[in-house]
Amino acid sequence: MESDIVYGDAICFVLANNRLASTVYAVLNRYIPTYPHLTKEHELSDEEAGISFTDEAEMLLYFQNRPHRDATRYWQYAGREPNHMLVGAYFTSDGQLIFSLTVDGDGEWEEKLLAELKELLQSETGLLSYNYFPEFSDGASFKQLCQSL
C-alpha cells in the first residue's frame, strides 16, 4: 500500500554571489513581479543601529553597502493557488545574502523553483526544506549546512 506524502510548506534557499539591491529586485521581479513594497516602520529600519529609511530602495542600498549588518526581510504575494509565495532575503553579518522562496510543496514545483533560483543567482549552493527552517547564522554556516547534505 502506497502512502500519500504530505509536503506542506516547501522552502527553497539559495546563497547569492553578491548582496546587491539589484539582485534582490531581480528575484522579486522574477517570482512576485507585483510584490507589495515594504512600507512598515520595522521593515524600513535598522533598529539595532537606530536608523530609519524613507523607502525600500534606500533600505536595500544600506544593507548592500554595509556587509557587516545583518537583516531579514520578507515580501509576500498572496495570489490564487498555487501561486502564493513568500520571498525572503537574509543579509548576513559575514557579507552574504541568502534568498528563500516559500511555497505550498507538491514534490515537483519546489524542485523546479530551487533549480531556477540557483540559475538566476548563478549559484550552486542551496537546499530545499519542508516544514522547518534550517539552522544557519550566516553565509558560512549556510554553506557548511548545504555541503553536509
C-alpha positions in Angstrom: 0.0 0.0 0.0 1.5 3.3 -1.1 1.1 6.2 1.4 0.4 9.8 0.4 3.1 12.2 1.1 2.2 15.5 2.7 4.7 18.2 1.6 3.3 21.3 3.3 5.5 24.4 3.1 8.5 23.9 0.9 11.3 26.4 1.3 14.0 26.8 -1.3 17.2 28.5 0.0 20.0 29.7 -2.3 23.1 31.6 -1.5 23.6 34.6 -3.8 27.0 35.6 -5.2 26.5 39.2 -4.0 24.3 41.2 -1.8 23.3 43.9 -4.3 19.9 45.6 -4.2 19.7 44.8 -7.9 19.9 41.1 -7.1 17.0 41.5 -4.6 14.9 43.2 -7.3 15.8 40.6 -9.8 14.5 37.8 -7.5 11.4 39.8 -6.6 10.6 40.7 -10.2 11.1 37.1 -11.3 8.9 35.4 -8.7 6.4 38.1 -7.5 6.5 40.9 -10.0 3.6 42.6 -8.4 5.0 42.4 -4.9 4.0 44.9 -2.3 6.8 47.2 -1.4 7.9 47.2 2.2 6.4 50.2 4.0 6.1 49.4 7.7 8.4 51.2 10.1 10.0 48.0 11.3 10.7 46.9 7.7 12.3 50.2 6.8 14.8 50.4 9.6 17.9 49.0 11.1 16.6 49.1 14.7 19.9 48.0 16.2 21.7 50.9 14.6 18.7 53.3 15.2 18.3 54.1 11.5 15.1 54.6 9.6 14.8 54.6 5.8 12.4 56.6 3.6 11.7 53.7 1.3 12.6 50.2 0.3 15.3 51.2 -2.2 17.2 53.2 0.4 17.0 50.3 2.9 18.3 47.8 0.4 21.2 50.0 -0.6 22.0 50.5 3.1 22.4 46.7 3.6 24.2 46.3 0.3 26.8 48.8 1.3 27.3 47.5 4.9 28.3 43.9 4.7 28.7 43.6 8.4 25.0 44.4 9.0 22.5 41.6 9.2 18.8 41.8 8.5 15.9 39.7 7.2 13.2 41.0 5.0 10.1 39.2 3.5 7.9 40.0 0.6 4.6 38.1 0.1 2.3 37.6 -2.8 -0.9 36.1 -1.7 -2.5 35.3 -5.0 -4.7 32.5 -6.1 -3.4 29.0 -5.5 -0.9 27.6 -6.4 0.8 31.0 -6.9 1.1 32.3 -3.3 4.7 32.8 -2.5 6.9 34.3 0.2 10.3 35.7 -0.8 12.9 36.1 1.9 16.2 38.0 1.8 18.7 37.2 4.6 21.5 39.7 4.7 24.1 38.0 6.9 26.8 39.5 9.1 29.6 37.9 7.0 28.6 39.9 3.9 26.5 37.2 2.3 22.9 37.2 1.0 20.7 34.2 1.1 17.3 34.0 -0.6 14.3 31.9 0.2 11.1 31.0 -1.7 8.3 29.5 0.4 5.5 27.8 -1.5 3.0 25.0 -1.0 5.0 22.0 -1.8 3.8 19.3 -4.2 7.1 17.4 -4.7 7.8 18.8 -8.1 7.2 22.6 -8.3 9.6 23.3 -5.5 12.4 21.3 -7.1 12.0 23.3 -10.3 12.0 26.6 -8.3 15.2 25.6 -6.5 17.0 24.9 -9.8 15.6 28.0 -11.3 16.6 30.2 -8.4 20.2 28.7 -8.4 20.4 29.5 -12.1 19.1 33.1 -11.7 21.6 33.7 -8.9 24.4 31.7 -10.7 24.9 29.7 -7.5 25.4 26.0 -6.7 24.8 26.5 -3.0 21.2 25.8 -2.0 18.8 23.5 -0.3 15.2 22.5 -0.1 13.4 22.2 3.2 9.9 21.0 4.1 8.0 22.4 7.1 11.1 23.6 9.0 13.6 26.4 8.8 17.1 25.1 8.7 19.6 26.5 11.2 22.2 28.9 9.9 23.6 32.0 11.4 25.5 33.4 8.4 26.6 32.6 4.9 29.5 30.4 6.1 27.2 28.2 8.2 24.7 28.0 5.4 27.4 26.8 3.0 28.5 24.2 5.6 24.9 23.0 6.0 24.5 22.6 2.3 27.8 20.7 2.0 26.8 18.4 4.8 23.6 17.2 3.0 
